[in-house]
């Protein structure tokens, strides 16, 4: 981009080598800049200035002078000793040019050269860049966008090459420099869509262009054209509403430009850090005001280079900002605020959460009405923030819906990560409200939840669900996938029909309006008339009659946009028939369509692995299956049933009235070497016994107290402490809820403090330190912070440590995630290794099958064998099954070591049971050597197995049987072993 007379040419980072020939000096300059060694960046006329930190007491004075003739060039000057003036760049001058290329907005415009700056000329009159120049550059940018959209709209994307995409990206940079912020962002989005299509490879001639998401492409094109048209009118003299100034152009709003807002009472319900497509880091807190119900946000917006060396804004999670004062920026909800006074900070308590519920929208219908009102403005963001009362999540297929007390539902996005996080937030709690953003995903009214207000055993809690910005990174479903999802989710026929029309129009835009004919538009117009959209149908039919394709574009985009608004109106709430649903025992706020049959855990696992069943339907089948077993069988079969995290609530309910029998079973699970989940189930059983009441209550309470005080396992101690708190908070249990909350206040305050550091600290080392401290606290309230770090932290090391912390605290909601990580060992070995360790820590039987599969594959046999061994007796039968099916595995030392570390009587009983089951079978003699080898890990099991083999094979005919008997006798020492 050329410079105005007396100005400095703007350059991109890729142009630096054109001005700095010495690659070594450029590298040194880049390191200086990245290290924050430049101070006081300034620009005066055609000169750039800065101070550079050096080895001396005073910083070096650095300047660059730009000239156009005879060719664009920069001349560097510096006060450093190494500088040879008027020749090559020194590293300090190189660093100054790097700063200009990367962040020209960080240069202050000076009225004169800084004092003492080399090359300064204070006698010259200062020249300011006129507003007319800025206006002209904005106008030029808008015209370029209009030309781009017109070209694409007429010819389609078929001829777009990588060079054109690069031009779009450079155009976006220029638009950003000229304060056309929305056009810049959308141009980058367009380039990203087209680059993604190009990366998918060329398609065969005549094949459909399925690689480009047509609806997303049409949405960006419509936004670009409508924004360009609005800005054309503005540049011609039409004033912009302040909201549109902030959204379309951007402005540095002074305090006097902003509106004061006082006496705010704010609760933060989401905190995020994200990087935009044009390399700005945004750190944001999202609040709800308890007085007005408005949603506001505090943002810190910095270029990437500056964010690395700027103190990050803090989170206010777990606090209420009472009496806060601020000024609000113009814009759309959530309104951005700049605090002048944070007010009195107090801990987030039940009263504040009751106020959140009181300010929430009463039902789904109110949320949809808010969306419709919001989207009347075509320049409003796609999403609007809401807090809405919901008491149920309905799980149907791969998608969840939030249901209010009237049975009306808002869909949640089809996102596995969301399902996992919601499962963690809703376990053992009742949903009261969801806070987040509502919009339209294709034809489905959709809520992207950021947080949930739930009611757990200790009262109301605010639990995080999803990071801000994730909704924007997703996109609508396409083609037949969208149609199937919309129908399955229960979208209205009218909404589906209109969504399909918009999708076909989007495909036409991808192809180009030159090919738009009556043959294509007439069927679509007929469908619009069926939907009573007569004016829109007439407009569509008129388009092909215009001979110039470019003349069709504006009305085509107008029609596409109007149909979106109609879609918002048509996309009403889905009605859920509660009578046909069944509550999920593990998640009392989740319901599923009532299954017609009860499946075994093995069949449930198979369907889950195939992706044919969600976790909530699986939980219903598990609960039905375990509830059908008699209590005597549950007592006799502690393993593996108690090691299944999905069975824990059912087992606790079943054992609650059994008193002494339940305590004996729990004691067995706590004392036997077994995986963590079996012990966690034991704690839940003891809690259930106490809450049920009866003679065994005191003994169960005493056992919980011992676990809370003396267990070596941090997760076990934490769960036992929580169980005692729940007991004390119960009406008949102890001092009551208020006393329990007061007792826990100090610990929870420390948890919130460390969780903030873990979520927002700028360095990996600080976050790791916070994570370690949280782990040492051993409090279950830390689970949301650990989950957030596991899913979203930028550092792989932090994510790894978060996985171990979740496993150590017994977070059974993570089992399926870890299983998927281990199953992907061929793709990401490090993630798989983390998963193997974590599954071993947890000891949930659902992870055993994949561990055994990994062991059979020879994947990290030492690590995997240790993980299997950590399961204790739960793993014994499946491990022996695997070795029996694959005898060559017995040659691995790790397999025998795993058996050696298991209980000798359990090993003996397992092998003897197999021998007895095969007594009289022809293949018993063939399997005898394997049984003896496995039994040889313990003296007791060797004697028991050898004795059983002699008994079973002594009268069996054949040489193999007699050889097996002889081998068994040697194992007993009856026959001397051959040398």
C-alpha positions, -999 to 999 in steps of 0.1 A, spaced: 0 0 0 15 34 -10 21 61 15 5 95 14 30 124 9 49 130 41 37 97 56 53 62 62 45 33 39 26 5 56 43 -29 50 35 -65 59 58 -88 77 64 -107 45 80 -75 30 107 -71 56 134 -88 36 129 -63 8 142 -36 30 166 -55 53 190 -74 32 210 -89 61 190 -119 73 211 -121 105 203 -86 116 166 -92 107 166 -123 130 182 -104 158 158 -75 154 128 -99 155 141 -114 187 145 -80 203 110 -70 193 95 -103 205 114 -99 238 98 -65 245 130 -45 242 115 -15 223 100 14 242 81 46 232 72 37 197 63 69 178 57 82 143 62 118 130 57 125 93 79 101 73 99 90 104 96 62 130 112 64 164 118 43 195 140 37 225 158 3 225 170 -14 257 207 -21 255 237 -30 277 242 6 288 224 26 315 204 45 290 184 31 261 196 36 225 178 61 203 166 46 171 149 61 141 139 51 105 133 76 77 111 65 48 114 79 13 95 71 -19 121 81 -45 138 68 -64 122 36 -49 105 29 -15 133 26 11 139 30 49 172 44 62 181 34 98 199 55 124 208 43 160 229 56 188 243 21 196 282 16 193 278 -11 167 259 11 143 276 22 111 254 51 100 238 55 66 246 19 55 231 -14 67 204 -18 94 217 -25 129 196 -50 150 178 -21 168 167 -4 136 157 -38 122 136 -43 154 119 -10 148 109 -19 113 96 -53 125 74 -34 150 61 -12 121 53 -42 100 35 -61 127 18 -35 148 16 0 132 -13 8 155 10 7 185 29 38 172 18 71 188 14 99 162 37 127 174 35 165 169 73 166 166 103 143 167 111 129 201 139 149 219 173 135 211 161 112 184 186 108 155 175 123 123 151 146 141 143 181 127 124 201 152 124 232 130 100 217 105 63 223 109 43 193 120 19 178 95 -12 159 106 -28 133 85 -62 147 74 -95 131 80 -101 134 43 -73 110 36 -87 85 61 -121 89 45 -107 82 10 -89 51 22 -121 38 38 -140 45 6 -114 26 -14 -116 -4 9 -154 -5 7 -151 -4 -31 -126 -32 -32 -149 -54 -11 -179 -46 -34 -158 -55 -64 -148 -88 -47 -183 -98 -38 -196 -88 -72 -170 -109 -90 -176 -140 -68 -214 -136 -70 -214 -135 -108 -188 -162 -116 -189 -184 -85 -159 -200 -68 -149 -225 -95 -121 -203 -109 -107 -191 -75 -70 -200 -71 -46 -197 -43 -32 -164 -56 -67 -148 -54 -71 -161 -18 -38 -145 -9 -51 -112 -23 -82 -115 -1 -60 -120 30 -39 -89 21 -71 -70 14 -83 -80 49 -51 -66 65 -55 -33 46 -92 -31 57 -82 -35 93 -56 -8 90 -83 15 76 -107 8 105 -131 -13 85 -132 -39 112 -162 -59 102 -153 -60 65 -118 -71 75 -130 -100 97 -155 -112 71 -130 -110 43 -107 -132 64 -136 -156 70 -142 -158 33 -106 -165 25 -105 -192 52 -135 -209 37 -121 -209 2 -86 -220 14 -103 -248 33 -120 -259 1 -87 -257 -18 -70 -278 8 -96 -305 2 -82 -312 -32 -96 -308 -67 -128 -327 -75 -137 -346 -106 -153 -326 -134 -190 -325 -129 -189 -336 -93 -208 -315 -67 -187 -290 -48 -193 -305 -15 -161 -294 1 -173 -257 4 -200 -252 31 -225 -234 10 -246 -219 38 -215 -206 56 -202 -191 23 -235 -174 15 -238 -160 50 -203 -144 47 -211 -131 12 -244 -116 24 -227 -99 54 -200 -85 32 -224 -70 7 -248 -56 32 -220 -41 53 -204 -25 22 -237 -10 12 -243 5 46 -208 19 47 -212 34 12 -242 54 25 -223 64 56 -193 77 36 -218 96 14 -230 115 45 -256 92 63 -248 91 100 -242 57 117 -259 47 149 -233 43 177 -240 6 178 -232 3 141 -201 24 145 -188 -1 171 -198 -31 151 -189 -20 116 -161 5 119 -148 5 154 -138 36 174 -116 45 203 -145 55 227 -134 81 252 -149 80 286 -170 110 276 -184 90 247 -196 61 269 -226 59 291 -222 57 329 -236 27 347 -237 25 384 -249 3 412 -242 -29 392 -243 -62 410 -225 -86 388 -219 -123 387 -193 -137 362 -206 -168 345 -180 -173 319 -143 -164 312 -124 -170 280 -92 -163 262 -93 -165 224 -74 -153 194 -93 -138 164 -87 -145 128 -68 -112 125 -44 -120 153 -59 -102 183 -61 -118 217 -94 -112 235 -97 -120 272 -133 -117 283 -155 -120 314 -192 -124 308 -215 -112 336 -252 -110 344 -264 -80 364 -285 -92 394 -304 -58 394 -315 -55 358 -308 -90 343 -286 -74 316 -256 -93 302 -224 -73 301 -188 -82 294 -153 -68 303 -128 -73 275 -90 -69 271 -82 -67 234 -46 -68 224 -25 -76 193 -9 -110 198 26 -96 202 15 -72 229 -6 -98 247 25 -119 254 40 -91 276 8 -76 291 -6 -85 324 -38 -104 316 -72 -93 329 -83 -113 359 -114 -135 362 -140 -128 389 -153 -163 392 -168 -172 425 -174 -135 434 -202 -110 434 -192 -74 424 -218 -55 445 -221 -18 438 -197 -18 409 -195 13 387 -185 14 350 -191 30 316 -207 11 288 -196 11 252 -221 14 224 -230 -20 209 -251 -51 212 -256 -74 242 -235 -83 260 -227 -46 265 -190 -40 269 -180 -22 301 -150 -5 315 -149 -6 353 -142 25 373 -150 9 406 -153 -29 412 -175 -22 443 -175 -45 473 -165 -80 463 -181 -108 482 -182 -146 478 -208 -160 454 -235 -175 477 -269 -190 474 -287 -156 477 -268 -143 446 -277 -175 427 -314 -171 437 -311 -136 422 -297 -151 390 -327 -174 388 -351 -145 395 -336 -124 366 -335 -153 341 -361 -155 313 -390 -176 325 -391 -201 296 -379 -210 261 -406 -189 244 -391 -158 260 -357 -167 248 -369 -171 213 -387 -138 214 -355 -121 226 -337 -137 196 -363 -125 171 -362 -89 184 -324 -90 183 -322 -103 147 -345 -75 133 -312 -56 130 -293 -72 101 -260 -59 116 -266 -74 150 -244 -104 159 -258 -138 152 -261 -147 189 -278 -130 218 -269 -137 255 -297 -151 277 -302 -168 310 -333 -190 308 -350 -213 333 -348 -249 323 -352 -280 344 -345 -308 320 -322 -318 292 -337 -342 267 -313 -365 249 -324 -376 215 -298 -392 192 -266 -372 191 -283 -339 201 -295 -325 235 -323 -300 240 -329 -278 270 -366 -281 282 -386 -257 303 -414 -265 327 -439 -262 298 -422 -289 278 -408 -265 252 -372 -271 241 -342 -252 227 -317 -274 210 -281 -275 221 -253 -277 195 -243 -311 182 -209 -312 200 -194 -342 218 -173 -318 239 -205 -301 251 -221 -335 260 -191 -344 281 -189 -311 299 -226 -311 306 -224 -346 320 -197 -335 344 -217 -304 354 -251 -322 359 -240 -354 377 -256 -356 411 -273 -322 406 -307 -308 394 -307 -283 366 -323 -249 373 -311 -226 345 -287 -223 316 -267 -192 307 -252 -187 273 -260 -175 237 -290 -183 216 -292 -183 178 -302 -204 148 -281 -233 137 -296 -240 103 -334 -243 111 -329 -252 147 -332 -226 176 -300 -234 194 -286 -225 228 -248 -225 232 -246 -229 270 -217 -213 289 -228 -221 325 -255 -238 344 -271 -230 377 -277 -264 394 -290 -275 427 -268 -302 443 -268 -318 477 -252 -287 492 -276 -262 475 -273 -239 445 -241 -238 425 -229 -221 393 -210 -245 372 -191 -237 339 -201 -256 308 -184 -244 277 -158 -218 267 -170 -185 251 -162 -184 214 -167 -222 208 -201 -215 192 -185 -191 167 -159 -217 157 -186 -242 148 -208 -240 117 -241 -252 105 -246 -287 93 -246 -291 56 -267 -310 30 -283 -343 39 -265 -343 73 -284 -311 82 -317 -324 69 -314 -356 89 -303 -337 121 -332 -312 118 -358 -339 114 -344 -360 142 -343 -330 165 -380 -322 158 -377 -290 138 -411 -279 123 -418 -290 87 -421 -253 77 -387 -245 92 -371 -275 75 -386 -265 41 -375 -229 44 -340 -241 55 -338 -263 24 -348 -234 1 -320 -212 17 -295 -240 13 -303 -243 -25 -300 -206 -29 -266 -208 -12 -255 -235 -36 -266 -212 -65 -244 -185 -51 -215 -209 -49 -220 -217 -86 -224 -181 -96 -255 -160 -106 -246 -162 -143 -261 -197 -143 -293 -187 -124 -322 -196 -146 -360 -199 -143 -356 -237 -143 -337 -234 -110 -358 -206 -94 -394 -216 -103 -395 -248 -81 -380 -228 -52 -405 -200 -57 -434 -225 -56 -421 -238 -23 -419 -203 -9 -456 -197 -20 -465 -229 -1 -450 -212 29 -471 -181 22 -441 -160 13 -456 -145 -18 -434 -114 -21 -402 -134 -17 -414 -159 -43 -421 -131 -68 -386 -115 -61 -369 -148 -67 -387 -154 -100 -378 -119 -113 -340 -125 -108 -334 -146 -140 -352 -121 -161 -324 -95 -156 -299 -100 -185 -269 -88 -165 -259 -113 -137 -243 -84 -117 -277 -68 -115 -291 -98 -98 -267 -97 -68 -282 -71 -45 -318 -85 -47 -305 -121 -44 -287 -112 -12 -317 -92 1 -339 -122 -5 -315 -145 12 -313 -122 42 -351 -118 44 -355 -156 43 -332 -158 73 -354 -135 93 -384 -156 82 -366 -187 94 -360 -172 128 -398 -166 131 -407 -201 118 -382 -219 140 -404 -221 171 -397 -242 201 -399 -280 198 -425 -296 221 -413 -326 242 -438 -351 254 -426 -357 289 -450 -388 293 -429 -407 268 -396 -400 284 -376 -416 312 -353 -399 337 -317 -409 338 -309 -421 373 -273 -408 372 -284 -374 360 -318 -365 375 -322 -335 352 -317 -355 320 -345 -375 302 -344 -398 272 -371 -414 251 -382 -445 271 -363 -476 258 -384 -506 248 -359 -531 262 -332 -535 287 -297 -542 274 -268 -558 291 -237 -537 300 -217 -556 273 -242 -547 246 -244 -511 258 -206 -508 256 -207 -522 221 -233 -497 209 -215 -468 227 -182 -478 209 -200 -478 176 -215 -444 182 -251 -458 182 -260 -447 217 -254 -416 238 -242 -417 274 -276 -409 288 -295 -438 272 -266 -460 282 -270 -449 318 -307 -458 317 -299 -493 305 -271 -497 331 -295 -486 359 -323 -510 347 -298 -539 344 -283 -534 379 -316 -527 395 -329 -560 381 -302 -580 400 -311 -593 435 -292 -576 463 -276 -609 472 -259 -610 438 -247 -575 441 -232 -583 475 -215 -615 462 -203 -597 430 -187 -565 443 -162 -569 414 -167 -559 386 -201 -543 393 -188 -517 419 -159 -508 395 -184 -495 369 -189 -457 374 -222 -458 357 -236 -483 382 -226 -463 413 -260 -444 419 -280 -476 414 -258 -496 437 -260 -469 463 -298 -468 462 -300 -506 462 -277 -510 492 -290 -481 513 -316 -502 532 -293 -532 536 -275 -518 567 -248 -541 581 -247 -561 548 -240 -529 529 -213 -518 553 -196 -552 550 -196 -549 512 -182 -514 514 -155 -524 538 -145 -552 514 -142 -528 485 -122 -503 505 -97 -528 518 -91 -551 488 -65 -540 463 -88 -526 437 -93 -497 413 -103 -463 426 -139 -465 412 -148 -495 433 -137 -476 464 -156 -444 454 -187 -466 450 -181 -478 485 -181 -442 498 -214 -436 480 -229 -467 495 -219 -456 530 -234 -421 524 -266 -438 512 -268 -460 543 -264 -430 566 -291 -409 548 -314 -439 549 -312 -441 586 -315 -471 609 -291 -490 633 -262 -490 608 -261 -452 605 -235 -446 632 -211 -473 620 -214 -460 584 -207 -424 595 -176 -436 615 -163 -454 584 -167 -423 563 -149 -403 589 -119 -427 588 -118 -425 550 -120 -387 551 -91 -384 576 -68 -413 568 -72 -426 532 -40 -422 512 -61 -416 481 -68 -378 476 -99 -385 455 -113 -409 481 -107 -384 509 -124 -356 489 -155 -378 482 -157 -389 518 -155 -352 530 -183 -343 506 -204 -372 518 -201 -360 554 -210 -325 543 -241 -338 525 -251 -358 556 -246 -327 578 -266 -305 553 -295 -330 553 -326 -320 573 -320 -349 598 -283 -351 594 -266 -324 614 -260 -287 617 -277 -278 584 -268 -263 551 -257 -228 562 -232 -242 587 -218 -266 561 -213 -237 537 -196 -216 563 -173 -245 572 -164 -250 535 -160 -213 527 -123 -210 533 -115 -241 513 -138 -230 484 -123 -196 484 -88 -211 479 -102 -234 451 -117 -204 433 -84 -184 437 -63 -212 422 -89 -220 395 -86 -183 383 -49 -186 381 -52 -219 362 -76 -204 338 -59 -171 331 -22 -171 341 -1 -161 311 27 -186 315 26 -224 314 47 -225 346 22 -204 366 -7 -226 354 11 -258 363 19 -245 397 -18 -236 403 -29 -270 390 -5 -288 414 -18 -267 443 -54 -275 434 -46 -312 432 -30 -311 466 -62 -295 480 -80 -326 469 -114 -309 467 -141 -320 442 -150 -283 437 -118 -282 416 -132 -306 390 -146 -279 367 -113 -261 366 -94 -293 358 -119 -301 330 -115 -266 315 -77 -270 316 -79 -304 301 -101 -293 272 -89 -258 265 -54 -250 278 -29 -240 252 -1 -260 268 0 -298 262 18 -302 294 -9 -285 314 -36 -306 296 -16 -337 305 -14 -328 342 -51 -319 342 -59 -354 329 -40 -370 358 -57 -346 383 -92 -356 370 -83 -393 373 -69 -388 407 -101 -371 419 -122 -400 405 -140 -381 377 -157 -410 361 -173 -387 334 -138 -386 318 -137 -424 312 -151 -424 277 -128 -395 267 -98 -413 279 -109 -445 261 -112 -426 229 -77 -411 234 -62 -446 240 -81 -460 210 -64 -433 188 -29 -444 198 -20 -448 161 -27 -411 156 -14 -394 188 9 -416 209 14 -391 236 -23 -386 242 -28 -423 243 -1 -427 269 -17 -401 291 -50 -419 287 -35 -453 297 -21 -437 329 -54 -420 336 -75 -451 331 -52 -470 354 -57 -442 381 -94 -444 377 -99 -481 376 -133 -479 360 -141 -512 343 -153 -494 312 -117 -486 304 -104 -521 308 -114 -534 274 -94 -508 255 -64 -512 278 -65 -550 271 -67 -542 234 -37 -519 236 -18 -546 255 -26 -572 229 -13 -548 203 20 -545 221 14 -508 228 36 -496 257 33 -530 275 49 -518 307 26 -488 311 -5 -507 300 2 -537 322 6 -514 352 -27 -497 344 -44 -531 341 -29 -543 374 -42 -511 391 -77 -524 385 -71 -553 410 -94 -583 409 -116 -566 383 -90 -570 357 -81 -607 365 -107 -625 345 -106 -603 314 -67 -605 314 -67 -643 316 -94 -644 289 -71 -624 267 -40 -645 274 -60 -677 269 -71 -664 235 -36 -651 227 -12 -676 244 19 -658 230 12 -629 254 22 -651 283 58 -648 270 57 -611 280 72 -604 314 47 -576 318 17 -600 317 32 -622 344 42 -592 364 6 -579 363 -7 -613 377 21 -614 402 9 -582 418 -27 -595 421 -40 -614 451 -27 -650 450 -60 -665 462 -79 -646 435 -55 -658 408 -58 -694 420 -96 -692 422 -98 -678 386 -76 -705 371 -91 -734 391 -126 -723 380 -115 -725 344 -100 -760 349 -132 -772 366 -153 -757 338 -133 -777 312 -131 -810 331 -137 -837 305 -129 -813 275 -105 -826 249 -85 -793 249 -79 -791 287 -45 -809 283 -35 -784 257 -43 -755 279 -27 -770 310 9 -757 304 -5 -721 300 -25 -724 333 6 -737 351 27 -708 337 2 -682 348 -2 -698 382 36 -700 387 36 -663 397 25 -673 433 33 -703 453 -3 -707 465 -18 -704 430 8 -728 417 -2 -755 443 -39 -750 438 -38 -751 400 -14 -781 399 -37 -800 422 -68 -791 402 -50 -803 369 -40 -836 384 -75 -842 396 -90 -833 363 -65 -851 340 -53 -882 360 -78 -905 343 -78 -887 309 -65 -908 280 -37 -897 257 -1 -886 259 -9 -849 262 -30 -855 293 -3 -876 310 23 -850 301 2 -824 317 -2 -844 348 35 -849 350 41 -812 346 16 -805 374 33 -830 397 66 -813 390 50 -780 400 39 -796 433 74 -812 438 60 -847 437 83 -855 407 118 -840 407 122 -813 380 144 -823 352 177 -804 348 
